[in-house]
C-alpha cells in the first residue's frame, strides 16, 4: 500500500488522463485515462482491460472490464496473459472500442 501511495503522490501533478489511439478501436492509457469517463464515452470505449494490481473498476456499470491483478513493474512477465488479453480486445472491438491500461506505465512499454 505504501508503494501505491508513493506512486499516486509522485504522479499527482502529471496530467495523463488522455488515452492514445493505437489503431482503430484500440486505446492505450494510464489509470487516469481509465478514470476519464466523459472522454472514454466520447471515444465510444465500451471495454477496459486493466493490467495492474489494486486498481478496481471505476465504472463497473458503464464499461465491461477484464482485470489482470499484476504488479506494474518491468520485471513482471505479462506475456503469459496475451492470449486472454487479445481475446478480450477482439471481442470488445466487435461492439465498440477498448482501453488497455496499467498503473505506472511499465506494462505499456
C-alpha positions as MATLAB code, in Angstrom:
seq = 'XXXXXXXXXXXXXXXXXXXXXXXXXXXXXXXXXXXXXXXXXXXXXXXXXXXXXXXXXXXXXXXXXXXXXXXXXXXXXXXXXXXXXXXXXXXXXXXXXXXXXXXXXXXXX';
ca = [
       0.000    0.000    0.000;
       2.919    2.344    0.703;
       4.148    1.868   -2.871;
       0.707    2.773   -4.197;
       0.554    5.934   -2.095;
       4.055    6.980   -3.161;
       3.175    6.428   -6.818;
      -0.005    8.475   -6.506;
       1.850   11.306   -4.783;
       4.670   11.257   -7.361;
       2.278   11.392  -10.298;
      -0.471   13.660   -8.983;
       0.822   16.709  -10.856;
       1.273   14.854  -14.139;
      -1.734   15.069  -16.447;
      -2.044   11.652  -18.044;
      -5.776   11.235  -18.467;
      -5.946   11.169  -22.265;
      -5.547    7.750  -23.879;
      -3.533    7.281  -27.069;
      -5.150    5.622  -30.059;
      -3.014    2.670  -31.182;
      -5.255    1.521  -34.017;
      -8.917    1.725  -34.858;
     -10.873    0.621  -31.803;
      -7.838    0.304  -29.503;
      -6.606    2.880  -26.998;
      -3.722    2.744  -24.546;
      -3.519    4.790  -21.382;
      -2.901    5.190  -17.693;
      -5.100    4.666  -14.664;
      -6.042    8.338  -15.005;
      -7.233    7.710  -18.555;
      -9.321    4.801  -17.271;
     -10.993    7.207  -14.843;
     -11.791    9.830  -17.502;
     -15.362    8.617  -18.025;
     -16.545   11.552  -20.130;
     -13.687   11.204  -22.607;
     -13.951    7.415  -22.745;
     -17.651    7.674  -23.549;
     -16.922   10.244  -26.275;
     -14.391    7.810  -27.805;
     -17.026    5.015  -27.738;
     -14.929    2.977  -25.314;
     -17.111    0.106  -24.129;
     -14.457   -2.196  -22.642;
     -11.492   -1.611  -20.329;
      -8.589   -4.021  -19.919;
      -6.674   -3.386  -16.697;
      -3.191   -4.811  -16.155;
      -2.402   -3.575  -12.662;
      -2.527   -4.557   -9.040;
      -5.081   -2.958   -6.706;
      -6.945   -0.984   -9.393;
     -10.641   -1.820   -9.111;
     -13.037   -0.927  -11.938;
     -14.013    2.723  -11.583;
     -17.300    2.492  -13.510;
     -18.488   -1.134  -13.476;
     -21.988   -0.151  -14.615;
     -20.702    1.793  -17.629;
     -17.934   -0.392  -19.097;
     -17.107   -4.075  -19.436;
     -13.890   -4.831  -17.550;
     -11.260   -7.530  -17.621;
      -8.592   -7.221  -14.958;
      -5.234   -8.900  -14.543;
      -4.082   -8.282  -10.984;
      -0.370   -7.875  -11.714;
       2.286   -5.613  -10.311;
       3.116   -2.920  -12.841;
       6.884   -3.438  -12.918;
       9.345   -4.093  -15.692;
      10.324   -7.490  -14.285;
       6.782   -8.937  -14.396;
       6.231  -11.270  -17.337;
       2.849  -10.324  -18.773;
       3.300  -12.392  -21.946;
       1.565  -15.385  -20.375;
      -1.688  -13.365  -20.388;
      -1.509  -12.172  -24.004;
      -3.962  -14.735  -25.420;
      -6.621  -13.737  -22.878;
      -5.909  -10.053  -23.495;
      -6.130  -10.417  -27.280;
      -9.402  -12.307  -26.952;
     -10.885   -9.559  -24.789;
      -9.641   -6.834  -27.142;
     -11.004   -8.563  -30.242;
     -14.388   -9.144  -28.614;
     -14.532   -5.511  -27.479;
     -13.782   -4.195  -30.964;
     -16.840   -6.041  -32.316;
     -19.180   -3.768  -30.365;
     -17.164   -0.663  -29.519;
     -13.684    0.424  -28.543;
     -11.327   -0.789  -25.827;
      -8.900    0.958  -23.485;
      -5.902   -1.022  -22.273;
      -4.274    0.483  -19.215;
      -1.911   -0.197  -16.364;
      -0.942    1.969  -13.417;
       2.521    3.443  -13.799;
       3.114    2.774  -17.486;
       5.616   -0.050  -17.156;
       3.369   -2.628  -18.819;
       2.808   -0.268  -21.739;
       6.463   -0.385  -22.801;
];
